[in-house]
């Protein structure tokens, strides 16, 4: 039996029932990373000492009160991320409800995670609120700085990276095309598009209900560097790599001792993954171009910003300098499109 997405009325009812839990989870997260929610003028007295060394002077441009929902590009504990850079480099005040490792499916349809950096905040319950309720709750509640002026969304990378990647590519020895095109098209232009539309439509309806203007900004990542680097590999505990194991299993080897991308196999891997990134960006740009979202949804194309291995900390995440370059582009889009 087909189940419809939750209506805004149903979501608001869930918020009423779960408000205390939503506020408790948010307070726990903010205790760790709440410096983003502090206006730049007060950050010197509010940011953790280790982050003070990273803080740069804000640009001479407008600053905004933002809400962010996303994955590890918005919440990357081992280093800085896009949200860190938008705050420290550009002065924006950001309430960040992103959780590293989140999929688009999680953000659109999943429950609020009861963990922070992998540490449990309490046992899971069958009636835990959905993340769409968490999003609407914060959107309509606002922050200490007032109503939000824009929503940032980062989602989709984890739905493809890792084990899911296996079904997207064909074996190099199969005689088939490298990409399993029907699977890619069905996921990106079917599953992903529907999930993004649900997120966007619900956020816009909640904003209208709260009588606020809330432009929404999406991005489709930059071209990853599938060279086998992960985040950590310590005593059997591994985070990443996400692409290298599948490429090896599908007979797309990479010789890490060969610095020539063309002959090492790296260029072939990069070209394959570029098709995924291009497909996602085309879909998101198409949503932003839809007449019903005119002036409400904006897609920031980050492709081609990071050009070298040194821009990337691992297969999936840019390094600190890389995130800073990407944040510059997002800030430019904010400046151009927020009235």
Backbone as numpy.savetxt, mean C-alpha at the origin, in Angstrom:
# Nx Ny Nz CAx CAy CAz Cx Cy Cz
-24.18 -19.06 -3.03 -25.02 -17.86 -3.03 -24.14 -16.62 -3.03
-24.43 -15.69 -3.93 -23.65 -14.46 -4.04 -24.00 -13.51 -2.91
-22.97 -13.00 -2.23 -23.17 -12.05 -1.14 -22.75 -10.66 -1.60
-23.59 -9.68 -1.38 -23.29 -8.32 -1.80 -22.32 -7.65 -0.82
-21.61 -6.64 -1.33 -20.77 -5.84 -0.46 -21.63 -5.14 0.59
-21.02 -4.83 1.73 -21.74 -4.14 2.79 -22.11 -2.73 2.36
-23.32 -2.34 2.69 -23.74 -0.97 2.44 -23.12 -0.05 3.48
-23.14 1.25 3.21 -22.62 2.21 4.19 -23.43 2.14 5.49
-24.72 1.92 5.38 -25.56 1.80 6.58 -25.11 0.62 7.43
-24.80 -0.51 6.78 -24.35 -1.69 7.52 -22.98 -1.44 8.14
-22.12 -0.76 7.41 -20.79 -0.45 7.93 -20.89 0.46 9.15
-21.75 1.47 9.09 -21.90 2.38 10.23 -22.48 1.66 11.44
-23.35 0.69 11.21 -23.85 -0.10 12.31 -22.75 -0.91 12.96
-21.86 -1.45 12.14 -20.73 -2.21 12.66 -19.81 -1.30 13.48
-19.62 -0.09 13.03 -18.79 0.87 13.76 -19.38 1.16 15.15
-20.67 1.35 15.20 -21.32 1.62 16.49 -21.09 0.47 17.47
-21.17 -0.75 16.96 -21.00 -1.92 17.83 -19.55 -2.12 18.25
-18.61 -1.69 17.39 -17.20 -2.03 17.60 -16.32 -0.82 17.84
-16.93 0.33 18.16 -16.15 1.56 18.29 -15.02 1.43 19.32
-15.30 0.85 20.46 -14.28 0.73 21.50 -13.09 -0.08 21.00
-13.36 -1.18 20.32 -12.28 -2.01 19.79 -11.47 -1.26 18.75
-12.14 -0.58 17.83 -11.44 0.17 16.80 -10.54 1.24 17.41
-11.04 1.92 18.43 -10.24 2.96 19.08 -9.05 2.36 19.84
-9.26 1.19 20.44 -8.17 0.54 21.17 -7.06 0.08 20.23
-7.42 -0.51 19.11 -6.42 -0.95 18.13 -5.65 0.25 17.60
-6.37 1.31 17.29 -5.70 2.50 16.76 -4.75 3.11 17.80
-5.17 3.14 19.05 -4.32 3.70 20.11 -3.04 2.87 20.26
-3.15 1.55 20.13 -1.97 0.69 20.23 -1.00 0.96 19.10
-1.52 1.14 17.90 -0.65 1.42 16.76 0.00 2.80 16.89
-0.78 3.77 17.30 -0.25 5.12 17.41 0.80 5.23 18.50
0.74 4.37 19.51 1.75 4.38 20.55 3.12 4.03 19.98
3.11 3.30 18.88 4.37 2.89 18.24 4.77 3.87 17.16
3.82 4.27 16.30 4.20 5.07 15.13 3.39 6.36 15.01
2.86 6.84 16.10 1.96 7.98 16.06 2.59 9.31 15.71
3.91 9.34 15.54 4.55 10.62 15.21 4.02 11.19 13.90
3.52 10.32 13.00 3.00 10.80 11.72 1.78 11.68 11.91
1.07 11.47 13.01 -0.16 12.22 13.24 0.10 13.57 13.90
1.35 13.87 14.17 1.72 15.12 14.83 2.10 16.15 13.78
1.53 17.35 13.83 1.93 18.38 12.88 3.44 18.60 12.90
3.99 18.91 11.75 5.43 18.98 11.58 6.06 19.98 12.55
5.32 21.02 12.91 5.88 22.03 13.81 6.16 21.48 15.21
5.46 20.40 15.59 5.64 19.85 16.93 6.41 18.52 16.92
6.90 18.10 15.77 7.47 16.75 15.69 8.74 16.61 16.52
9.49 17.68 16.73 10.76 17.56 17.47 10.53 17.09 18.90
9.35 17.37 19.45 9.07 16.95 20.82 8.25 15.68 20.87
7.82 15.19 19.69 6.92 14.05 19.67 7.48 12.81 18.99
8.41 12.96 18.07 8.93 11.81 17.32 9.91 11.00 18.17
9.94 9.68 17.95 10.93 8.85 18.64 12.34 9.32 18.32
13.27 9.17 19.28 14.63 9.69 19.11 15.31 9.15 17.85
15.11 7.86 17.55 15.77 7.29 16.39 15.29 7.93 15.09
14.05 8.43 15.09 13.52 9.04 13.88 13.93 10.50 13.74
14.29 11.13 14.85 14.68 12.53 14.78 15.85 12.74 13.84
16.75 11.77 13.77 17.92 11.89 12.91 17.53 11.89 11.43
16.35 11.33 11.13 15.93 11.22 9.74 15.09 12.40 9.28
14.65 13.22 10.22 13.73 14.28 9.86 14.40 15.38 9.06
13.78 15.71 7.95 14.32 16.76 7.10 13.41 17.98 7.20
13.92 19.12 6.75 13.11 20.33 6.77 11.96 20.19 5.79
10.75 20.58 6.17 9.61 20.45 5.27 9.74 21.38 4.07
9.19 20.95 2.95 9.23 21.77 1.75 8.32 22.98 1.92
8.63 24.03 1.17 7.82 25.24 1.24 6.58 25.05 0.37
5.67 24.21 0.80 4.46 23.92 0.05 3.33 23.69 1.04
2.13 23.55 0.52 0.98 23.29 1.40 1.13 21.94 2.08
0.62 21.84 3.29 0.60 20.56 3.99 -0.84 20.17 4.26
-1.09 18.86 4.32 -2.46 18.37 4.40 -2.63 17.37 5.54
-3.87 17.24 5.98 -4.26 16.25 6.97 -4.80 15.03 6.22
-4.07 13.92 6.26 -4.35 12.78 5.40 -4.70 11.53 6.19
-5.48 10.66 5.55 -5.78 9.32 6.07 -5.17 8.32 5.09
-4.48 7.30 5.61 -3.81 6.32 4.75 -4.20 4.91 5.12
-4.57 4.12 4.11 -4.85 2.70 4.28 -3.96 1.94 3.29
-3.30 0.87 3.75 -2.43 0.21 2.80 -1.65 -0.96 3.34
-0.55 -1.22 2.65 0.31 -2.37 2.91 1.68 -1.88 3.37
2.73 -2.67 3.12 4.05 -2.32 3.63 4.69 -1.14 2.91
4.14 -0.71 1.79 4.67 0.53 1.20 4.24 1.74 2.03
3.23 1.54 2.89 2.80 2.57 3.84 3.20 2.22 5.28
3.65 1.00 5.50 3.96 0.53 6.86 5.12 -0.46 6.77
6.35 0.06 6.75 7.53 -0.79 6.56 8.45 -0.66 7.76
8.29 -1.51 8.76 9.05 -1.39 10.01 10.57 -1.40 9.86
11.16 -2.18 8.90 12.64 -2.20 8.82 13.27 -0.89 8.36
12.50 0.00 7.76 13.06 1.25 7.25 11.96 2.29 7.13
12.23 3.33 6.37 11.19 4.33 6.12 10.25 3.78 5.05
9.11 4.43 4.90 8.13 4.05 3.88 7.55 5.33 3.30
6.55 5.20 2.44 5.97 6.38 1.80 5.34 7.33 2.80
4.70 6.79 3.82 4.06 7.64 4.82 5.10 8.40 5.62
6.17 7.72 6.04 7.27 8.41 6.74 7.77 9.59 5.91
8.00 9.33 4.62 8.59 10.37 3.77 7.61 11.51 3.49
6.34 11.20 3.34 5.36 12.26 3.14 5.25 13.15 4.37
5.49 12.57 5.54 5.47 13.36 6.78 6.78 14.12 6.98
7.88 13.39 6.99 9.15 14.02 7.37 9.71 14.93 6.29
9.49 14.60 5.01 10.05 15.41 3.93 9.10 16.51 3.46
7.79 16.28 3.63 6.81 17.21 3.06 5.87 17.82 4.08
5.94 17.37 5.33 5.20 18.04 6.39 3.75 17.64 6.57
3.28 16.63 5.85 1.88 16.25 5.97 1.61 15.53 7.29
0.44 15.77 7.84 -0.01 15.09 9.05 -0.86 13.90 8.62
-0.50 12.69 9.07 -1.10 11.48 8.49 -1.56 10.52 9.58
-2.82 10.15 9.53 -3.33 9.05 10.35 -3.21 7.79 9.50
-2.34 6.88 9.94 -1.98 5.73 9.12 -2.58 4.45 9.71
-3.52 3.85 8.99 -4.12 2.58 9.43 -3.64 1.42 8.57
-2.57 1.64 7.82 -1.98 0.59 7.00 -1.33 -0.48 7.87
-1.27 -1.70 7.37 -0.65 -2.81 8.09 0.23 -3.58 7.10
1.51 -3.72 7.42 2.43 -4.44 6.55 1.92 -5.85 6.28
2.08 -6.29 5.03 1.64 -7.62 4.65 0.21 -7.70 4.18
-0.51 -6.58 4.22 -1.92 -6.59 3.82 -2.07 -6.83 2.33
-3.09 -7.59 1.98 -3.49 -7.74 0.59 -4.64 -6.79 0.29
-4.94 -6.61 -0.98 -6.11 -5.83 -1.36 -7.37 -6.50 -0.82
-7.39 -7.82 -0.85 -8.52 -8.55 -0.28 -8.70 -8.23 1.20
-7.58 -8.14 1.94 -7.65 -7.78 3.36 -8.27 -6.40 3.54
-7.78 -5.45 2.77 -8.20 -4.06 2.96 -9.66 -3.84 2.58
-10.13 -4.57 1.58 -11.51 -4.38 1.14 -12.50 -5.22 1.93
-12.10 -6.46 2.27 -13.08 -7.39 2.82 -12.67 -8.05 4.14
-11.42 -7.90 4.55 -10.93 -8.62 5.72 -11.17 -7.91 7.03
-10.95 -8.64 8.15 -11.11 -8.05 9.48 -9.92 -7.19 9.88
-10.12 -6.33 10.84 -9.02 -5.52 11.38 -8.01 -6.46 12.04
-6.74 -6.41 11.66 -5.75 -7.32 12.25 -5.53 -7.03 13.73
-5.47 -8.08 14.53 -5.18 -7.93 15.95 -3.69 -8.14 16.19
-2.87 -7.40 15.47 -1.44 -7.52 15.68 -0.75 -6.25 15.21
0.48 -6.08 15.67 1.31 -4.95 15.27 2.74 -5.47 15.19
3.33 -5.37 14.01 4.67 -5.93 13.77 4.70 -7.42 14.09
3.58 -8.11 13.86 3.52 -9.53 14.12 3.22 -9.90 15.56
3.10 -8.94 16.44 2.82 -9.21 17.86 1.33 -9.10 18.12
0.72 -10.09 18.78 -0.73 -10.08 18.98 -1.18 -8.97 19.92
-2.31 -8.37 19.58 -2.93 -7.36 20.44 -4.09 -7.98 21.22
-4.34 -9.24 20.98 -5.45 -9.92 21.66 -5.95 -11.04 20.77
-6.69 -11.99 21.32 -7.18 -13.12 20.52 -8.21 -12.68 19.49
-8.17 -13.31 18.31 -9.15 -12.99 17.28 -10.53 -13.43 17.72
-11.52 -12.64 17.33 -12.91 -12.95 17.65 -13.70 -13.08 16.35
-14.76 -13.86 16.39 -15.54 -14.09 15.18 -16.26 -12.83 14.72
-16.47 -11.89 15.62 -17.18 -10.66 15.25 -16.26 -9.46 15.13
-14.96 -9.69 14.91 -14.04 -8.57 14.71 -14.52 -7.70 13.55
-14.42 -6.39 13.68 -14.90 -5.50 12.61 -14.04 -5.60 11.36
-14.63 -5.30 10.23 -13.91 -5.29 8.97 -13.06 -4.04 8.84
-12.06 -4.13 8.00 -11.21 -2.96 7.78 -11.94 -1.85 7.05
-12.97 -2.19 6.29 -13.74 -1.13 5.65 -14.47 -0.32 6.72
-14.88 -0.97 7.82 -15.50 -0.25 8.93 -14.47 0.64 9.63
-13.25 0.11 9.78 -12.17 0.91 10.37 -11.91 2.15 9.53
-11.88 1.98 8.22 -11.63 3.10 7.32 -12.72 4.16 7.45
-13.97 3.74 7.41 -15.08 4.68 7.51 -15.10 5.35 8.88
-14.80 4.59 9.92 -14.76 5.15 11.28 -13.79 6.32 11.36
-12.57 6.13 10.88 -11.58 7.20 10.94 -11.92 8.34 9.99
-12.42 7.99 8.83 -12.77 9.01 7.84 -13.81 9.96 8.39
-14.84 9.41 9.02 -15.92 10.27 9.52 -15.58 10.93 10.86
-14.70 10.29 11.62 -14.31 10.85 12.92 -13.30 11.96 12.77
-12.43 11.87 11.74 -11.36 12.85 11.58 -10.25 12.62 12.59
-9.35 13.56 12.68 -8.23 13.46 13.62 -8.18 14.69 14.50
-7.19 14.75 15.35 -7.04 15.92 16.23 -6.83 17.19 15.42
-6.38 17.03 14.17 -6.15 18.19 13.30 -7.38 18.55 12.46
-8.48 17.83 12.68 -9.71 18.16 11.97 -10.07 17.14 10.91
-10.87 17.55 9.94 -11.32 16.65 8.89 -10.16 16.30 7.94
-10.21 15.08 7.42 -9.17 14.67 6.47 -9.39 15.35 5.13
-8.28 15.66 4.48 -8.34 16.35 3.19 -8.10 15.42 2.01
-7.68 14.18 2.29 -7.49 13.20 1.22 -7.28 11.83 1.83
-7.56 10.80 1.03 -7.33 9.41 1.42 -6.28 8.82 0.47
-5.27 8.16 1.04 -4.25 7.48 0.25 -4.46 5.97 0.37
-4.40 5.26 -0.75 -4.59 3.80 -0.75 -3.40 3.13 -1.42
-2.86 2.10 -0.76 -1.79 1.27 -1.34 -2.21 -0.18 -1.19
-2.46 -0.88 -2.31 -2.96 -2.25 -2.19 -2.78 -3.01 -3.51
-2.56 -4.30 -3.38 -2.51 -5.17 -4.55 -1.21 -5.94 -4.70
-0.11 -5.38 -4.21 1.18 -6.03 -4.40 1.27 -7.39 -3.73
0.74 -7.49 -2.52 0.83 -8.76 -1.78 -0.13 -9.82 -2.30
-1.10 -9.41 -3.12 -2.01 -10.40 -3.71 -1.33 -11.16 -4.84
-0.23 -10.62 -5.34 0.49 -11.25 -6.45 1.82 -11.82 -5.98
2.53 -11.12 -5.11 3.86 -11.55 -4.69 3.79 -12.79 -3.81
4.88 -13.56 -3.80 4.94 -14.76 -2.97 4.26 -15.94 -3.64
3.62 -16.79 -2.86 2.99 -18.00 -3.40 1.97 -17.72 -4.50
1.15 -16.66 -4.41 0.19 -16.41 -5.49 0.85 -16.20 -6.85
2.12 -15.78 -6.85 2.81 -15.48 -8.10 2.91 -16.72 -8.99
2.89 -17.91 -8.38 3.10 -19.16 -9.11 2.11 -19.32 -10.26
0.85 -18.99 -10.03 -0.18 -19.22 -11.04 -0.18 -18.17 -12.15
0.60 -17.11 -11.97 0.58 -16.03 -12.95 1.57 -16.23 -14.10
2.57 -17.09 -13.92 3.57 -17.26 -14.99 3.64 -18.72 -15.40
3.97 -18.93 -16.68 4.14 -20.27 -17.22 5.59 -20.69 -17.14
5.84 -21.99 -17.14 7.20 -22.50 -17.09 7.93 -22.15 -18.38
9.20 -21.75 -18.24 9.99 -21.36 -19.40 10.13 -22.49 -20.41
9.98 -23.73 -19.97 10.13 -24.88 -20.85 8.81 -25.34 -21.46
7.73 -24.66 -21.15 6.41 -25.13 -21.56 6.08 -24.81 -23.01
6.80 -23.86 -23.59 6.47 -23.41 -24.93 5.35 -22.39 -24.95
4.81 -22.07 -23.78 3.76 -21.07 -23.67 4.35 -19.69 -23.46
3.51 -18.67 -23.56 3.98 -17.33 -23.26 4.39 -17.25 -21.80
5.26 -16.31 -21.48 5.77 -16.20 -20.11 4.65 -15.92 -19.11
3.72 -15.06 -19.48 2.62 -14.67 -18.59 1.39 -15.50 -18.88
0.75 -15.96 -17.83 -0.56 -16.61 -17.97 -1.59 -15.48 -18.09
-1.77 -15.00 -19.31 -2.55 -13.79 -19.54 -4.00 -13.87 -19.04
-4.71 -14.98 -19.25 -6.08 -15.02 -18.74 -6.17 -14.87 -17.22
-5.20 -15.47 -16.51 -5.19 -15.35 -15.05 -4.91 -13.90 -14.64
-3.90 -13.29 -15.26 -3.56 -11.91 -14.94 -4.73 -10.98 -15.21
-5.36 -11.13 -16.36 -6.47 -10.25 -16.71 -7.65 -10.44 -15.77
-7.95 -11.70 -15.44 -9.07 -11.97 -14.55 -8.86 -11.40 -13.16
-7.62 -11.49 -12.67 -7.33 -10.99 -11.33 -7.31 -9.46 -11.29
-6.57 -8.85 -12.21 -6.41 -7.39 -12.17 -7.69 -6.67 -12.60
-8.25 -7.07 -13.73 -9.40 -6.35 -14.27 -10.74 -6.89 -13.78
-10.69 -7.97 -13.03 -11.89 -8.50 -12.41 -11.85 -8.32 -10.91
-11.06 -9.18 -10.24 -11.00 -9.19 -8.77 -10.48 -7.87 -8.20
-9.32 -7.42 -8.69 -8.72 -6.19 -8.17 -9.62 -4.98 -8.42
-10.12 -4.87 -9.62 -10.94 -3.70 -9.96 -12.18 -3.63 -9.09
-12.82 -4.78 -8.87 -14.03 -4.79 -8.04 -13.71 -4.39 -6.60
-12.57 -4.87 -6.07 -12.19 -4.52 -4.70 -11.87 -3.05 -4.57
-11.14 -2.50 -5.55 -10.82 -1.07 -5.51 -12.10 -0.23 -5.62
-13.01 -0.64 -6.48 -14.25 0.12 -6.62 -15.04 0.11 -5.31
-15.03 -1.02 -4.63 -15.74 -1.10 -3.34 -15.09 -0.16 -2.32
-13.77 -0.17 -2.24 -13.08 0.74 -1.33 -13.38 2.19 -1.66
-13.26 2.52 -2.93 -13.45 3.91 -3.37 -14.89 4.35 -3.18
-15.83 3.53 -3.62 -17.24 3.91 -3.52 -17.67 4.07 -2.06
-17.20 3.17 -1.20 -17.57 3.26 0.21 -16.96 4.51 0.86
-15.69 4.79 0.53 -15.03 5.97 1.09 -15.71 7.25 0.63
-16.06 7.32 -0.65 -16.72 8.52 -1.17 -18.11 8.69 -0.57
-18.83 7.58 -0.39 -20.16 7.66 0.22 -20.06 8.11 1.68
-19.05 7.59 2.39 -18.86 7.99 3.78 -18.47 9.46 3.88
-17.65 9.92 2.94 -17.27 11.33 2.94 -18.48 12.22 2.68
-19.30 11.83 1.71 -20.50 12.60 1.42 -21.44 12.61 2.62
-21.54 11.48 3.30 -22.38 11.38 4.49 -21.89 12.31 5.60
-20.54 12.48 5.65 -19.95 13.36 6.66 -19.83 14.79 6.17
-20.30 15.01 4.95 -20.29 16.35 4.33 -18.87 16.91 4.21
-17.95 16.05 3.75 -16.58 16.50 3.49 -16.17 16.12 2.07
-15.25 16.88 1.53 -14.66 16.57 0.24 -13.41 15.73 0.48
-13.33 14.57 -0.14 -12.23 13.66 0.14 -11.68 13.06 -1.15
-10.75 13.73 -1.82 -10.12 13.12 -2.99 -9.33 11.88 -2.57
-9.31 10.88 -3.44 -8.64 9.61 -3.16 -7.48 9.44 -4.13
-6.33 9.04 -3.59 -5.12 8.87 -4.40 -4.65 7.42 -4.34
-4.45 6.83 -5.50 -3.95 5.46 -5.60 -2.58 5.47 -6.26
-1.88 4.34 -6.15 -0.64 4.15 -6.91 -0.54 2.67 -7.27
0.27 2.35 -8.26 0.43 0.96 -8.70 1.85 0.46 -8.60
2.62 1.03 -7.66 4.00 0.60 -7.39 4.93 0.98 -8.55
6.21 0.74 -8.33 7.23 0.87 -9.37 7.68 -0.54 -9.75
8.51 -0.66 -10.76 8.96 -1.97 -11.23 9.92 -2.60 -10.22
9.56 -3.75 -9.61 10.41 -4.38 -8.60 11.71 -4.92 -9.17
12.59 -5.34 -8.27 13.92 -5.84 -8.63 14.03 -7.30 -8.15
13.62 -8.27 -8.98 13.49 -9.67 -8.53 14.80 -10.44 -8.50
15.69 -10.04 -7.60 17.03 -10.62 -7.56 17.27 -11.56 -6.39
16.22 -11.91 -5.65 16.36 -12.87 -4.57 16.60 -12.28 -3.19
16.64 -10.96 -3.07 16.85 -10.34 -1.75 15.53 -10.29 -0.97
15.58 -10.73 0.29 14.43 -10.63 1.17 14.68 -9.59 2.24
13.75 -9.48 3.18 13.91 -8.54 4.29 14.82 -9.12 5.35
14.57 -10.39 5.72 15.33 -11.01 6.80 15.36 -12.52 6.62
16.48 -13.12 7.03 16.61 -14.58 7.07 17.46 -14.89 8.29
16.77 -15.20 9.39 17.47 -15.37 10.66 16.94 -16.61 11.38
17.82 -17.60 11.56 17.49 -18.82 12.29 16.20 -19.46 11.78
16.09 -19.49 10.46 14.92 -20.13 9.85 13.72 -19.23 9.69
13.75 -18.03 10.27 12.64 -17.10 10.11 12.93 -16.19 8.92
12.10 -16.28 7.89 12.35 -15.55 6.65 11.16 -14.66 6.29
11.48 -13.48 5.81 10.49 -12.60 5.18 11.05 -12.27 3.81
10.44 -12.84 2.76 10.98 -12.72 1.43 12.12 -13.73 1.22
12.61 -13.85 -0.01 12.15 -13.15 -1.21 10.78 -13.63 -1.68
10.16 -12.85 -2.55 8.80 -13.12 -2.97 8.70 -13.64 -4.40
9.67 -13.29 -5.24 9.62 -13.69 -6.64 10.65 -14.76 -7.00
11.82 -14.69 -6.41 12.92 -15.59 -6.77 12.56 -17.07 -6.68
11.91 -17.55 -5.60 11.59 -18.98 -5.54 10.71 -19.45 -6.69
9.71 -18.66 -7.06 8.82 -19.05 -8.15 9.54 -18.99 -9.48
10.34 -17.96 -9.69 11.11 -17.87 -10.93 12.03 -19.09 -11.08
12.65 -19.50 -10.00 13.53 -20.67 -10.07 12.73 -21.92 -10.39
11.59 -22.07 -9.76 10.75 -23.25 -9.99 10.19 -23.28 -11.40
9.98 -22.11 -11.97 9.45 -22.03 -13.33 10.56 -21.89 -14.38
11.81 -22.13 -13.96 12.97 -22.17 -14.87 13.29 -20.83 -15.52
13.27 -19.79 -14.69 13.80 -18.48 -15.07 14.93 -18.16 -14.11
16.11 -18.76 -14.30 17.21 -18.61 -13.33 17.83 -17.22 -13.38
18.53 -16.90 -12.29 19.27 -15.64 -12.21 20.64 -15.92 -11.62
21.67 -15.49 -12.33 23.05 -15.66 -11.87 23.47 -14.38 -11.15
23.42 -14.42 -9.82 23.72 -13.22 -9.05 25.17 -12.78 -9.16
26.04 -13.67 -9.63 27.45 -13.31 -9.80 27.74 -12.61 -11.11
26.74 -12.52 -11.97 26.88 -11.89 -13.27 26.24 -10.51 -13.21
27.02 -9.47 -13.42 26.52 -8.10 -13.30 25.78 -7.62 -14.55
25.79 -8.44 -15.61 25.10 -8.07 -16.84 23.66 -8.57 -16.77
22.71 -7.66 -16.67 21.31 -8.04 -16.48 20.79 -8.88 -17.62
21.26 -8.60 -18.84 20.75 -9.31 -20.01 21.16 -10.77 -20.02
22.40 -11.06 -19.62 22.90 -12.43 -19.66 22.74 -13.16 -18.34
22.47 -12.44 -17.26 22.32 -13.08 -15.95 20.92 -13.66 -15.73
19.98 -13.27 -16.57 18.60 -13.68 -16.40 17.74 -12.66 -15.69
18.37 -11.64 -15.10 17.62 -10.64 -14.34 16.69 -9.83 -15.24
17.15 -9.48 -16.44 16.32 -8.66 -17.32 15.05 -9.40 -17.72
15.16 -10.70 -17.94 13.97 -11.49 -18.27 12.96 -11.44 -17.13
13.45 -11.60 -15.91 12.56 -11.52 -14.75 11.92 -10.14 -14.64
12.74 -9.11 -14.82 12.21 -7.73 -14.73 11.13 -7.49 -15.78
11.35 -7.98 -16.99 10.38 -7.78 -18.06 9.05 -8.49 -17.75
9.14 -9.66 -17.12 7.91 -10.39 -16.76 7.12 -9.62 -15.71
7.80 -9.19 -14.66 7.10 -8.48 -13.57 6.58 -7.13 -14.05
7.28 -6.52 -15.00 6.81 -5.24 -15.52 5.40 -5.35 -16.10
5.07 -6.52 -16.66 3.74 -6.70 -17.23 2.66 -6.67 -16.14
3.01 -7.17 -14.95 2.07 -7.12 -13.83 1.86 -5.68 -13.38
2.97 -4.97 -13.22 2.89 -3.58 -12.76 2.17 -2.71 -13.78
2.43 -2.94 -15.06 1.75 -2.17 -16.10 0.26 -2.44 -16.09
-0.12 -3.72 -15.92 -1.53 -4.08 -15.90 -2.26 -3.41 -14.75
-1.64 -3.40 -13.57 -2.28 -2.77 -12.41 -2.41 -1.26 -12.60
-1.36 -0.64 -13.11 -1.42 0.81 -13.33 -2.45 1.18 -14.39
-2.57 0.38 -15.43 -3.58 0.64 -16.46 -4.98 0.56 -15.87
-5.21 -0.45 -15.03 -6.52 -0.59 -14.40 -6.84 0.59 -13.49
-5.87 0.98 -12.65 -6.10 2.08 -11.71 -6.26 3.42 -12.44
-5.47 3.62 -13.49 -5.61 4.86 -14.28 -6.97 4.90 -14.95
-7.46 3.72 -15.35 -8.79 3.66 -15.95 -9.88 4.03 -14.96
-9.74 3.59 -13.72 -10.71 3.98 -12.70 -10.70 5.49 -12.50
-9.51 6.05 -12.39 -9.40 7.51 -12.17 -9.98 8.30 -13.33
-9.94 7.69 -14.54 -10.45 8.39 -15.73 -11.95 8.21 -15.91
-12.57 7.35 -15.12 -14.02 7.12 -15.20 -14.75 8.42 -14.85
-15.71 8.78 -15.66 -16.42 10.05 -15.48 -17.03 10.18 -14.09
-17.48 9.06 -13.50 -18.13 9.16 -12.19 -17.14 9.49 -11.08
-15.84 9.31 -11.36 -14.82 9.63 -10.36 -14.06 10.92 -10.70
-14.54 11.66 -11.66 -13.85 12.89 -12.08 -13.71 13.86 -10.91
-12.48 14.30 -10.68 -12.20 15.23 -9.59 -12.22 14.59 -8.22
-12.43 13.26 -8.16 -12.52 12.56 -6.87 -11.43 11.52 -6.68
-11.00 10.88 -7.77 -9.99 9.82 -7.70 -8.83 10.18 -8.62
-7.62 10.05 -8.08 -6.41 10.41 -8.83 -5.40 9.27 -8.71
-4.87 8.86 -9.84 -3.87 7.80 -9.84 -2.49 8.40 -10.03
-1.56 8.04 -9.15 -0.17 8.52 -9.23 0.68 7.41 -9.85
1.21 7.66 -11.02 2.02 6.67 -11.73 3.46 6.77 -11.25
3.92 5.77 -10.51 5.27 5.79 -9.94 6.28 5.02 -10.79
5.83 4.45 -11.88 6.71 3.61 -12.70 7.90 4.39 -13.26
9.06 3.73 -13.23 10.26 4.33 -13.80 10.98 5.30 -12.88
10.48 5.46 -11.66 11.13 6.37 -10.72 12.43 5.77 -10.19
12.40 4.49 -9.89 13.57 3.80 -9.32 14.25 3.00 -10.43
15.48 3.35 -10.73 16.13 2.82 -11.93 17.21 1.78 -11.65
17.71 1.69 -10.43 18.85 0.81 -10.17 18.59 -0.08 -8.96
19.43 -1.10 -8.82 19.36 -2.01 -7.68 19.49 -1.26 -6.37
20.31 -0.22 -6.35 20.54 0.54 -5.12 19.30 1.28 -4.64
18.31 1.46 -5.51 17.06 2.11 -5.10 16.17 1.17 -4.29
16.51 -0.14 -4.31 15.66 -1.15 -3.69 16.36 -1.81 -2.51
15.63 -1.97 -1.41 16.18 -2.66 -0.23 16.08 -4.17 -0.41
15.09 -4.62 -1.16 14.87 -6.03 -1.43 13.96 -6.15 -2.65
13.45 -7.34 -2.91 12.65 -7.56 -4.12 11.37 -6.73 -4.16
10.83 -6.41 -3.02 9.50 -5.81 -2.97 9.47 -4.38 -2.44
10.52 -3.98 -1.70 10.49 -2.68 -1.03 11.66 -1.80 -1.43
11.40 -0.54 -1.76 12.49 0.40 -2.00 13.29 0.65 -0.73
14.50 1.17 -0.90 15.27 1.62 0.24 14.77 2.98 0.69
15.38 3.53 1.72 14.94 4.82 2.25 14.96 5.91 1.19
16.06 5.97 0.43 16.16 7.00 -0.62 15.14 6.75 -1.73
14.88 5.48 -2.01 13.89 5.15 -3.03 12.50 5.59 -2.63
12.10 5.29 -1.40 10.80 5.73 -0.92 10.69 7.26 -0.95
11.79 7.93 -0.66 11.77 9.39 -0.68 11.48 9.92 -2.09
12.08 9.31 -3.10 11.83 9.73 -4.49 10.36 9.50 -4.87
9.82 8.37 -4.46 8.43 8.05 -4.76 7.47 9.00 -4.04
7.80 9.33 -2.79 6.95 10.25 -2.02 6.91 11.64 -2.66
8.00 12.04 -3.29 8.02 13.33 -3.98 6.93 13.38 -5.06
6.75 12.26 -5.76 5.74 12.23 -6.82 4.32 12.26 -6.24
4.13 11.55 -5.12 2.81 11.57 -4.50 2.51 12.95 -3.96
3.50 13.60 -3.37 3.28 14.97 -2.87 2.92 15.91 -4.01
3.58 15.76 -5.14 3.27 16.60 -6.29 1.82 16.43 -6.72
1.33 15.19 -6.67 -0.07 14.93 -7.02 -1.02 15.54 -6.00
-0.66 15.48 -4.72 -1.48 16.11 -3.68 -1.56 17.62 -3.90
-0.41 18.23 -4.15 -0.36 19.68 -4.34 -1.21 20.10 -5.55
-1.20 19.28 -6.59 -1.89 19.63 -7.83 -3.39 19.41 -7.78
-3.84 18.52 -6.91 -5.24 18.09 -7.00 -6.10 18.33 -5.76
-5.50 18.73 -4.65 -6.31 19.07 -3.47 -6.60 20.57 -3.52
-7.85 20.92 -3.47 -8.22 22.34 -3.57 -8.07 23.06 -2.24
